Amino acid sequence: MAIWTLYKREFSSYFQSAVGYVVLFGNALIQSVSFILLVWFIRDANYKDQSVMQICFSWPIFWFLLLGTIPLVTMRVFSEEFKLGTIEMLLTAPVTEWEVVLAKFFGALSFFLILWLPTVLDLAFLQIFSNPRPPLYPSQIGLTALTLALMGGFYISLGVFSSVLTKNQIIAAVLCYAFILVFFFVSMFRWIQHMDATSLQWISYVSGPEHLQNAGLGLFDTRPIVFYVSITAFVLLVTKTLLEGRRLRA
């Protein structure tokens, strides 16, 4: 299938550039150091109000990595094609716009998920070598992984959309970062006093931190799944429309 060929091309491109390795190893280093600091914090403070999973994914460094790496991963998706002039060759090949967009989206998403393998290994080693072992349950692990993948998919789609708007990778990264920050800071409105219940309900529906917090508790909620799948599909549809317009102009 054409989409599989395009996906392999896109995914392998991350391991053929220096930026990909810098993001990969830099992310792994920061995750490992932050996890060590987290364990020291839990041990020294004898912190028992939240599970390790909850603390790990509400840690400020986690959000710094999540919000900071997405633009780096996605800024070159279409921008580099525009800059090198290879987009015309790609658009005149026997492939559809959907195949191109989905291949680039899933290629970026696959690389994004690989970036979080160090955290998975850290949690595994914590379970193996801790005595007594911290309480980690399959429901917490599965729901947190699912929520992170869905949230990452949405942010990746914003990055792909930003990249199709310009041939400048820096501008694409800045646009992606701005879009992500808008959705992230919406969740901060829940701390505003005297906010009505309806507004709080809508904020809760789109709040990434709250979705991860509930997943860390092992609470299954279909609303975040519906939200992330639907809005990701919408952003990719808009991206496909823009790419289709570029093909028609060409």
KEFI-859270 format. One line per field, with one value per residue (C-alpha): residue number from 1; x, y, z; residue in one letter. Coordinates in nm, 4 decimals, decimal comma, always signed. Layout:
<recs>
n: (NUM|...)
xx: (X|...)
yy: (Y|...)
zz: (Z|...)
res: (a|...)
</recs>
This chain:
<recs>
n: (1|2|3|4|5|6|7|8|9|10|11|12|13|14|15|16|17|18|19|20|21|22|23|24|25|26|27|28|29|30|31|32|33|34|35|36|37|38|39|40|41|42|43|44|45|46|47|48|49|50|51|52|53|54|55|56|57|58|59|60|61|62|63|64|65|66|67|68|69|70|71|72|73|74|75|76|77|78|79|80|81|82|83|84|85|86|87|88|89|90|91|92|93|94|95|96|97|98|99|100|101|102|103|104|105|106|107|108|109|110|111|112|113|114|115|116|117|118|119|120|121|122|123|124|125|126|127|128|129|130|131|132|133|134|135|136|137|138|139|140|141|142|143|144|145|146|147|148|149|150|151|152|153|154|155|156|157|158|159|160|161|162|163|164|165|166|167|168|169|170|171|172|173|174|175|176|177|178|179|180|181|182|183|184|185|186|187|188|189|190|191|192|193|194|195|196|197|198|199|200|201|202|203|204|205|206|207|208|209|210|211|212|213|214|215|216|217|218|219|220|221|222|223|224|225|226|227|228|229|230|231|232|233|234|235|236|237|238|239|240|241|242|243|244|245|246|247|248|249|250)
xx: (+0,0000|+0,1127|+0,0397|+0,2647|+0,5514|+0,5032|+0,4824|+0,8126|+0,9752|+0,8494|+0,9315|+1,2830|+1,3562|+1,3659|+1,6653|+1,8432|+1,8793|+2,0815|+1,7739|+1,5980|+1,8840|+1,9227|+1,5526|+1,5657|+1,8684|+1,7980|+1,4468|+1,5730|+1,8312|+1,5824|+1,3249|+1,5765|+1,7099|+1,3597|+1,2488|+1,5428|+1,4496|+1,0886|+1,1843|+1,4014|+1,1125|+0,8692|+1,1192|+1,2346|+0,8882|+0,7259|+0,4614|+0,1572|-0,1288|-0,0900|+0,0319|+0,3679|+0,1856|-0,0101|+0,2952|+0,5061|+0,2595|+0,1724|+0,5400|+0,6221|+0,9146|+0,6755|+0,4690|+0,7857|+0,8959|+0,5519|+0,4926|+0,8515|+0,9212|+0,6067|+0,7057|+1,0554|+0,9121|+0,6591|+0,8192|+0,9839|+0,6919|+0,5732|+0,7996|+1,1064|+0,9195|+0,8225|+1,1748|+1,3447|+1,0790|+1,0021|+0,6377|+0,5551|+0,7035|+0,5090|+0,1783|+0,2119|+0,2776|-0,0141|-0,1087|-0,3966|-0,3712|-0,5160|-0,2403|+0,0265|-0,1235|-0,1902|+0,1547|+0,3236|+0,0922|+0,1487|+0,5209|+0,5498|+0,3218|+0,5307|+0,8485|+0,6719|+0,5677|+0,9241|+1,0380|+0,8467|+0,9995|+1,2512|+0,9635|+0,8154|+1,1521|+1,1910|+0,8520|+0,9361|+1,2686|+1,0966|+0,8581|+1,1371|+1,3890|+1,1668|+1,0919|+0,8086|+0,6837|+0,4785|+0,1174|+0,0948|-0,2091|-0,2675|-0,5699|-0,3589|-0,0796|-0,3136|-0,5353|-0,2379|-0,0689|-0,3924|-0,4515|-0,0928|-0,1154|-0,4459|-0,3259|+0,0014|-0,1908|-0,3924|-0,0825|+0,0961|-0,1971|-0,1583|+0,2097|+0,1344|-0,1219|+0,1301|+0,3912|+0,1634|+0,1190|+0,4811|+0,8111|+1,0021|+1,0556|+1,1108|+0,7812|+0,6079|+0,7499|+0,6419|+0,2906|+0,2622|+0,3844|+0,1298|-0,1596|-0,0614|-0,0259|-0,3762|-0,5303|-0,3025|-0,3793|-0,7528|-0,7275|-0,5825|-0,9134|-1,0577|-0,8701|-1,0505|-1,2838|-1,6584|-1,6629|-2,0010|-2,0548|-2,1197|-1,7882|-1,6042|-1,7639|-1,6449|-1,2953|-1,2842|-1,3818|-1,0734|-0,8260|-0,5228|-0,3839|-0,7197|-0,7456|-0,4034|-0,4890|-0,8041|-0,6134|-0,3537|-0,6374|-0,7549|-1,0818|-1,2128|-1,3951|-1,5012|-1,5258|-1,1496|-1,1371|-1,4228|-1,2709|-0,9185|-1,0241|-1,2777|-1,0637|-0,7569|-0,9601|-1,0889|-0,7396|-0,6111|-0,9097|-0,8235|-0,4595|-0,5662|-0,7852|-0,4943|-0,2680|-0,5328|-0,5575|-0,1822|-0,1996|-0,4746|-0,2732|+0,0304)
yy: (+0,0000|+0,3544|+0,4775|+0,2086|+0,3069|+0,6736|+0,5929|+0,4020|+0,6873|+0,9427|+0,7422|+0,6498|+1,0148|+1,0931|+0,8609|+1,0127|+1,3625|+1,5059|+1,6817|+1,3482|+1,2065|+1,5288|+1,5200|+1,1462|+1,1440|+1,4843|+1,3736|+1,0459|+1,2280|+1,4801|+1,2072|+0,9956|+1,2845|+1,4091|+1,0587|+1,0298|+1,3664|+1,2512|+0,9352|+1,1368|+1,3757|+1,0951|+0,9221|+1,2292|+1,3808|+1,0405|+1,1526|+0,9251|+1,1467|+1,0444|+0,7391|+0,7362|+0,7392|+1,0509|+1,2379|+1,1367|+1,2730|+1,5883|+1,6748|+2,0158|+1,8633|+1,6215|+1,9074|+2,0936|+1,7929|+1,7270|+2,0855|+2,1413|+1,8316|+1,8258|+2,1353|+1,9910|+1,6608|+1,8108|+2,1321|+1,9599|+1,7352|+1,9483|+2,2519|+2,0582|+1,9203|+2,2743|+2,4058|+2,1290|+2,1331|+1,7617|+1,8284|+1,8706|+1,5297|+1,3796|+1,5374|+1,4244|+1,0644|+0,8147|+0,8845|+1,0743|+1,3723|+1,1604|+0,9032|+1,1726|+1,3448|+1,0218|+0,8805|+1,1934|+1,2070|+0,8461|+0,8716|+1,1684|+1,0026|+0,6831|+0,8805|+1,0770|+0,7560|+0,6219|+0,9338|+0,8158|+0,4676|+0,5850|+0,6697|+0,3226|+0,1648|+0,3876|+0,2783|-0,0856|-0,0654|+0,1134|-0,1808|-0,4395|-0,2934|-0,1126|-0,2704|-0,2327|-0,1883|+0,1246|+0,0560|+0,0485|-0,1179|-0,2296|+0,0009|+0,3023|+0,2112|+0,1298|+0,4367|+0,6691|+0,5272|+0,5586|+0,9160|+1,0167|+0,8612|+1,0360|+1,3693|+1,3335|+1,2517|+1,5712|+1,7849|+1,6094|+1,6936|+2,0594|+2,0353|+1,8771|+2,1505|+2,4201|+2,2672|+2,2700|+2,6466|+2,7486|+2,6375|+2,7824|+2,5182|+2,7750|+2,9469|+2,6077|+2,5224|+2,8594|+2,8209|+2,4687|+2,5823|+2,8667|+2,6346|+2,3850|+2,6542|+2,7846|+2,4441|+2,3877|+2,7188|+2,6709|+2,4061|+2,6697|+2,8581|+2,5942|+2,7572|+3,0888|+3,1559|+3,2019|+3,0207|+2,8686|+2,4935|+2,4842|+2,6534|+2,4213|+2,1239|+2,2397|+2,3129|+1,9685|+1,8194|+1,9650|+1,9722|+1,7545|+1,7695|+1,6597|+1,3756|+1,2429|+1,2877|+1,0771|+0,8150|+0,7971|+0,7171|+0,4378|+0,6175|+0,5270|+0,8096|+0,7978|+1,1766|+1,2404|+0,9604|+1,1148|+1,4622|+1,3727|+1,1422|+1,3886|+1,7018|+1,5220|+1,4011|+1,7551|+1,9099|+1,6428|+1,7068|+2,0770|+1,9878|+1,7571|+2,0326|+2,2788|+2,0228|+1,9472|+2,3173|+2,3296|+2,0372|+2,2108|+2,5327|+2,3351)
zz: (+0,0000|-0,0776|+0,2740|+0,4265|+0,1944|+0,2785|+0,6495|+0,6459|+0,4549|+0,7050|+1,0167|+0,9016|+0,8211|+1,1941|+1,2300|+0,9323|+1,0760|+1,3626|+1,5026|+1,5526|+1,7594|+1,9594|+2,0488|+2,1224|+2,3514|+2,5058|+2,5926|+2,7412|+2,9547|+3,0918|+3,1627|+3,3523|+3,5616|+3,6404|+3,7422|+3,9839|+4,1348|+4,1587|+4,3479|+4,5862|+4,6462|+4,7235|+4,9531|+5,1472|+5,1857|+5,2511|+5,0035|+4,9980|+4,8775|+4,5118|+4,3237|+4,1471|+3,8124|+3,9058|+4,0299|+3,7306|+3,4758|+3,6673|+3,7231|+3,5630|+3,3745|+3,2056|+3,0643|+2,9666|+2,7624|+2,6158|+2,5067|+2,3975|+2,1899|+1,9736|+1,7686|+1,7179|+1,5987|+1,3568|+1,2283|+0,9310|+0,8277|+0,5355|+0,5692|+0,4605|+0,1591|+0,0604|+0,1118|-0,0885|-0,3602|-0,3188|-0,2376|-0,6078|-0,6817|-0,3944|-0,4955|-0,8563|-0,7496|-0,7552|-0,3928|-0,2370|-0,0047|+0,2755|+0,2343|+0,2496|+0,5545|+0,7468|+0,6675|+0,7987|+1,1013|+1,2059|+1,1334|+1,3703|+1,6270|+1,6240|+1,6891|+1,9634|+2,1415|+2,1227|+2,3074|+2,6164|+2,6377|+2,9043|+3,1383|+3,0824|+3,1667|+3,4744|+3,6071|+3,5348|+3,7212|+4,0088|+4,0409|+4,0154|+4,2584|+4,5128|+4,8482|+4,9218|+4,5676|+4,4940|+4,3981|+4,0182|+3,8649|+3,5039|+3,4751|+3,5706|+3,3291|+3,0387|+3,0761|+3,1205|+2,8093|+2,6101|+2,7256|+2,6499|+2,3017|+2,2247|+2,3617|+2,1741|+1,8569|+1,8894|+1,9485|+1,6602|+1,4312|+1,5305|+1,4411|+1,1033|+1,0368|+1,1322|+0,9044|+0,6003|+0,6389|+0,5751|+0,4269|+0,7235|+0,9925|+1,2686|+1,1919|+1,1821|+1,5261|+1,6712|+1,5303|+1,6681|+2,0090|+2,0114|+1,9209|+2,1905|+2,4558|+2,3799|+2,4561|+2,7552|+2,9239|+2,8769|+3,1490|+3,3842|+3,3819|+3,6113|+3,8994|+3,8498|+4,1380|+4,0930|+3,7586|+3,6806|+3,6663|+3,2907|+3,2114|+3,4479|+3,2750|+2,9308|+3,0630|+3,2213|+2,8834|+2,7087|+2,9990|+2,9268|+3,2838|+3,4244|+3,1715|+3,2766|+3,6436|+3,6060|+3,4051|+3,6829|+3,9234|+3,6945|+3,6115|+3,2666|+3,0898|+2,7248|+2,6898|+2,6467|+2,3874|+2,1882|+2,2215|+2,1091|+1,8253|+1,6842|+1,7089|+1,5729|+1,2753|+1,2178|+1,2229|+0,9832|+0,7543|+0,7428|+0,6725|+0,3892|+0,2423|+0,2445|+0,0811|-0,1801|-0,2594|-0,3067|-0,5509|-0,7526|-0,7679|-0,8844)
res: (m|a|i|w|t|l|y|k|r|e|f|s|s|y|f|q|s|a|v|g|y|v|v|l|f|g|n|a|l|i|q|s|v|s|f|i|l|l|v|w|f|i|r|d|a|n|y|k|d|q|s|v|m|q|i|c|f|s|w|p|i|f|w|f|l|l|l|g|t|i|p|l|v|t|m|r|v|f|s|e|e|f|k|l|g|t|i|e|m|l|l|t|a|p|v|t|e|w|e|v|v|l|a|k|f|f|g|a|l|s|f|f|l|i|l|w|l|p|t|v|l|d|l|a|f|l|q|i|f|s|n|p|r|p|p|l|y|p|s|q|i|g|l|t|a|l|t|l|a|l|m|g|g|f|y|i|s|l|g|v|f|s|s|v|l|t|k|n|q|i|i|a|a|v|l|c|y|a|f|i|l|v|f|f|f|v|s|m|f|r|w|i|q|h|m|d|a|t|s|l|q|w|i|s|y|v|s|g|p|e|h|l|q|n|a|g|l|g|l|f|d|t|r|p|i|v|f|y|v|s|i|t|a|f|v|l|l|v|t|k|t|l|l|e|g|r|r|l|r|a)
</recs>
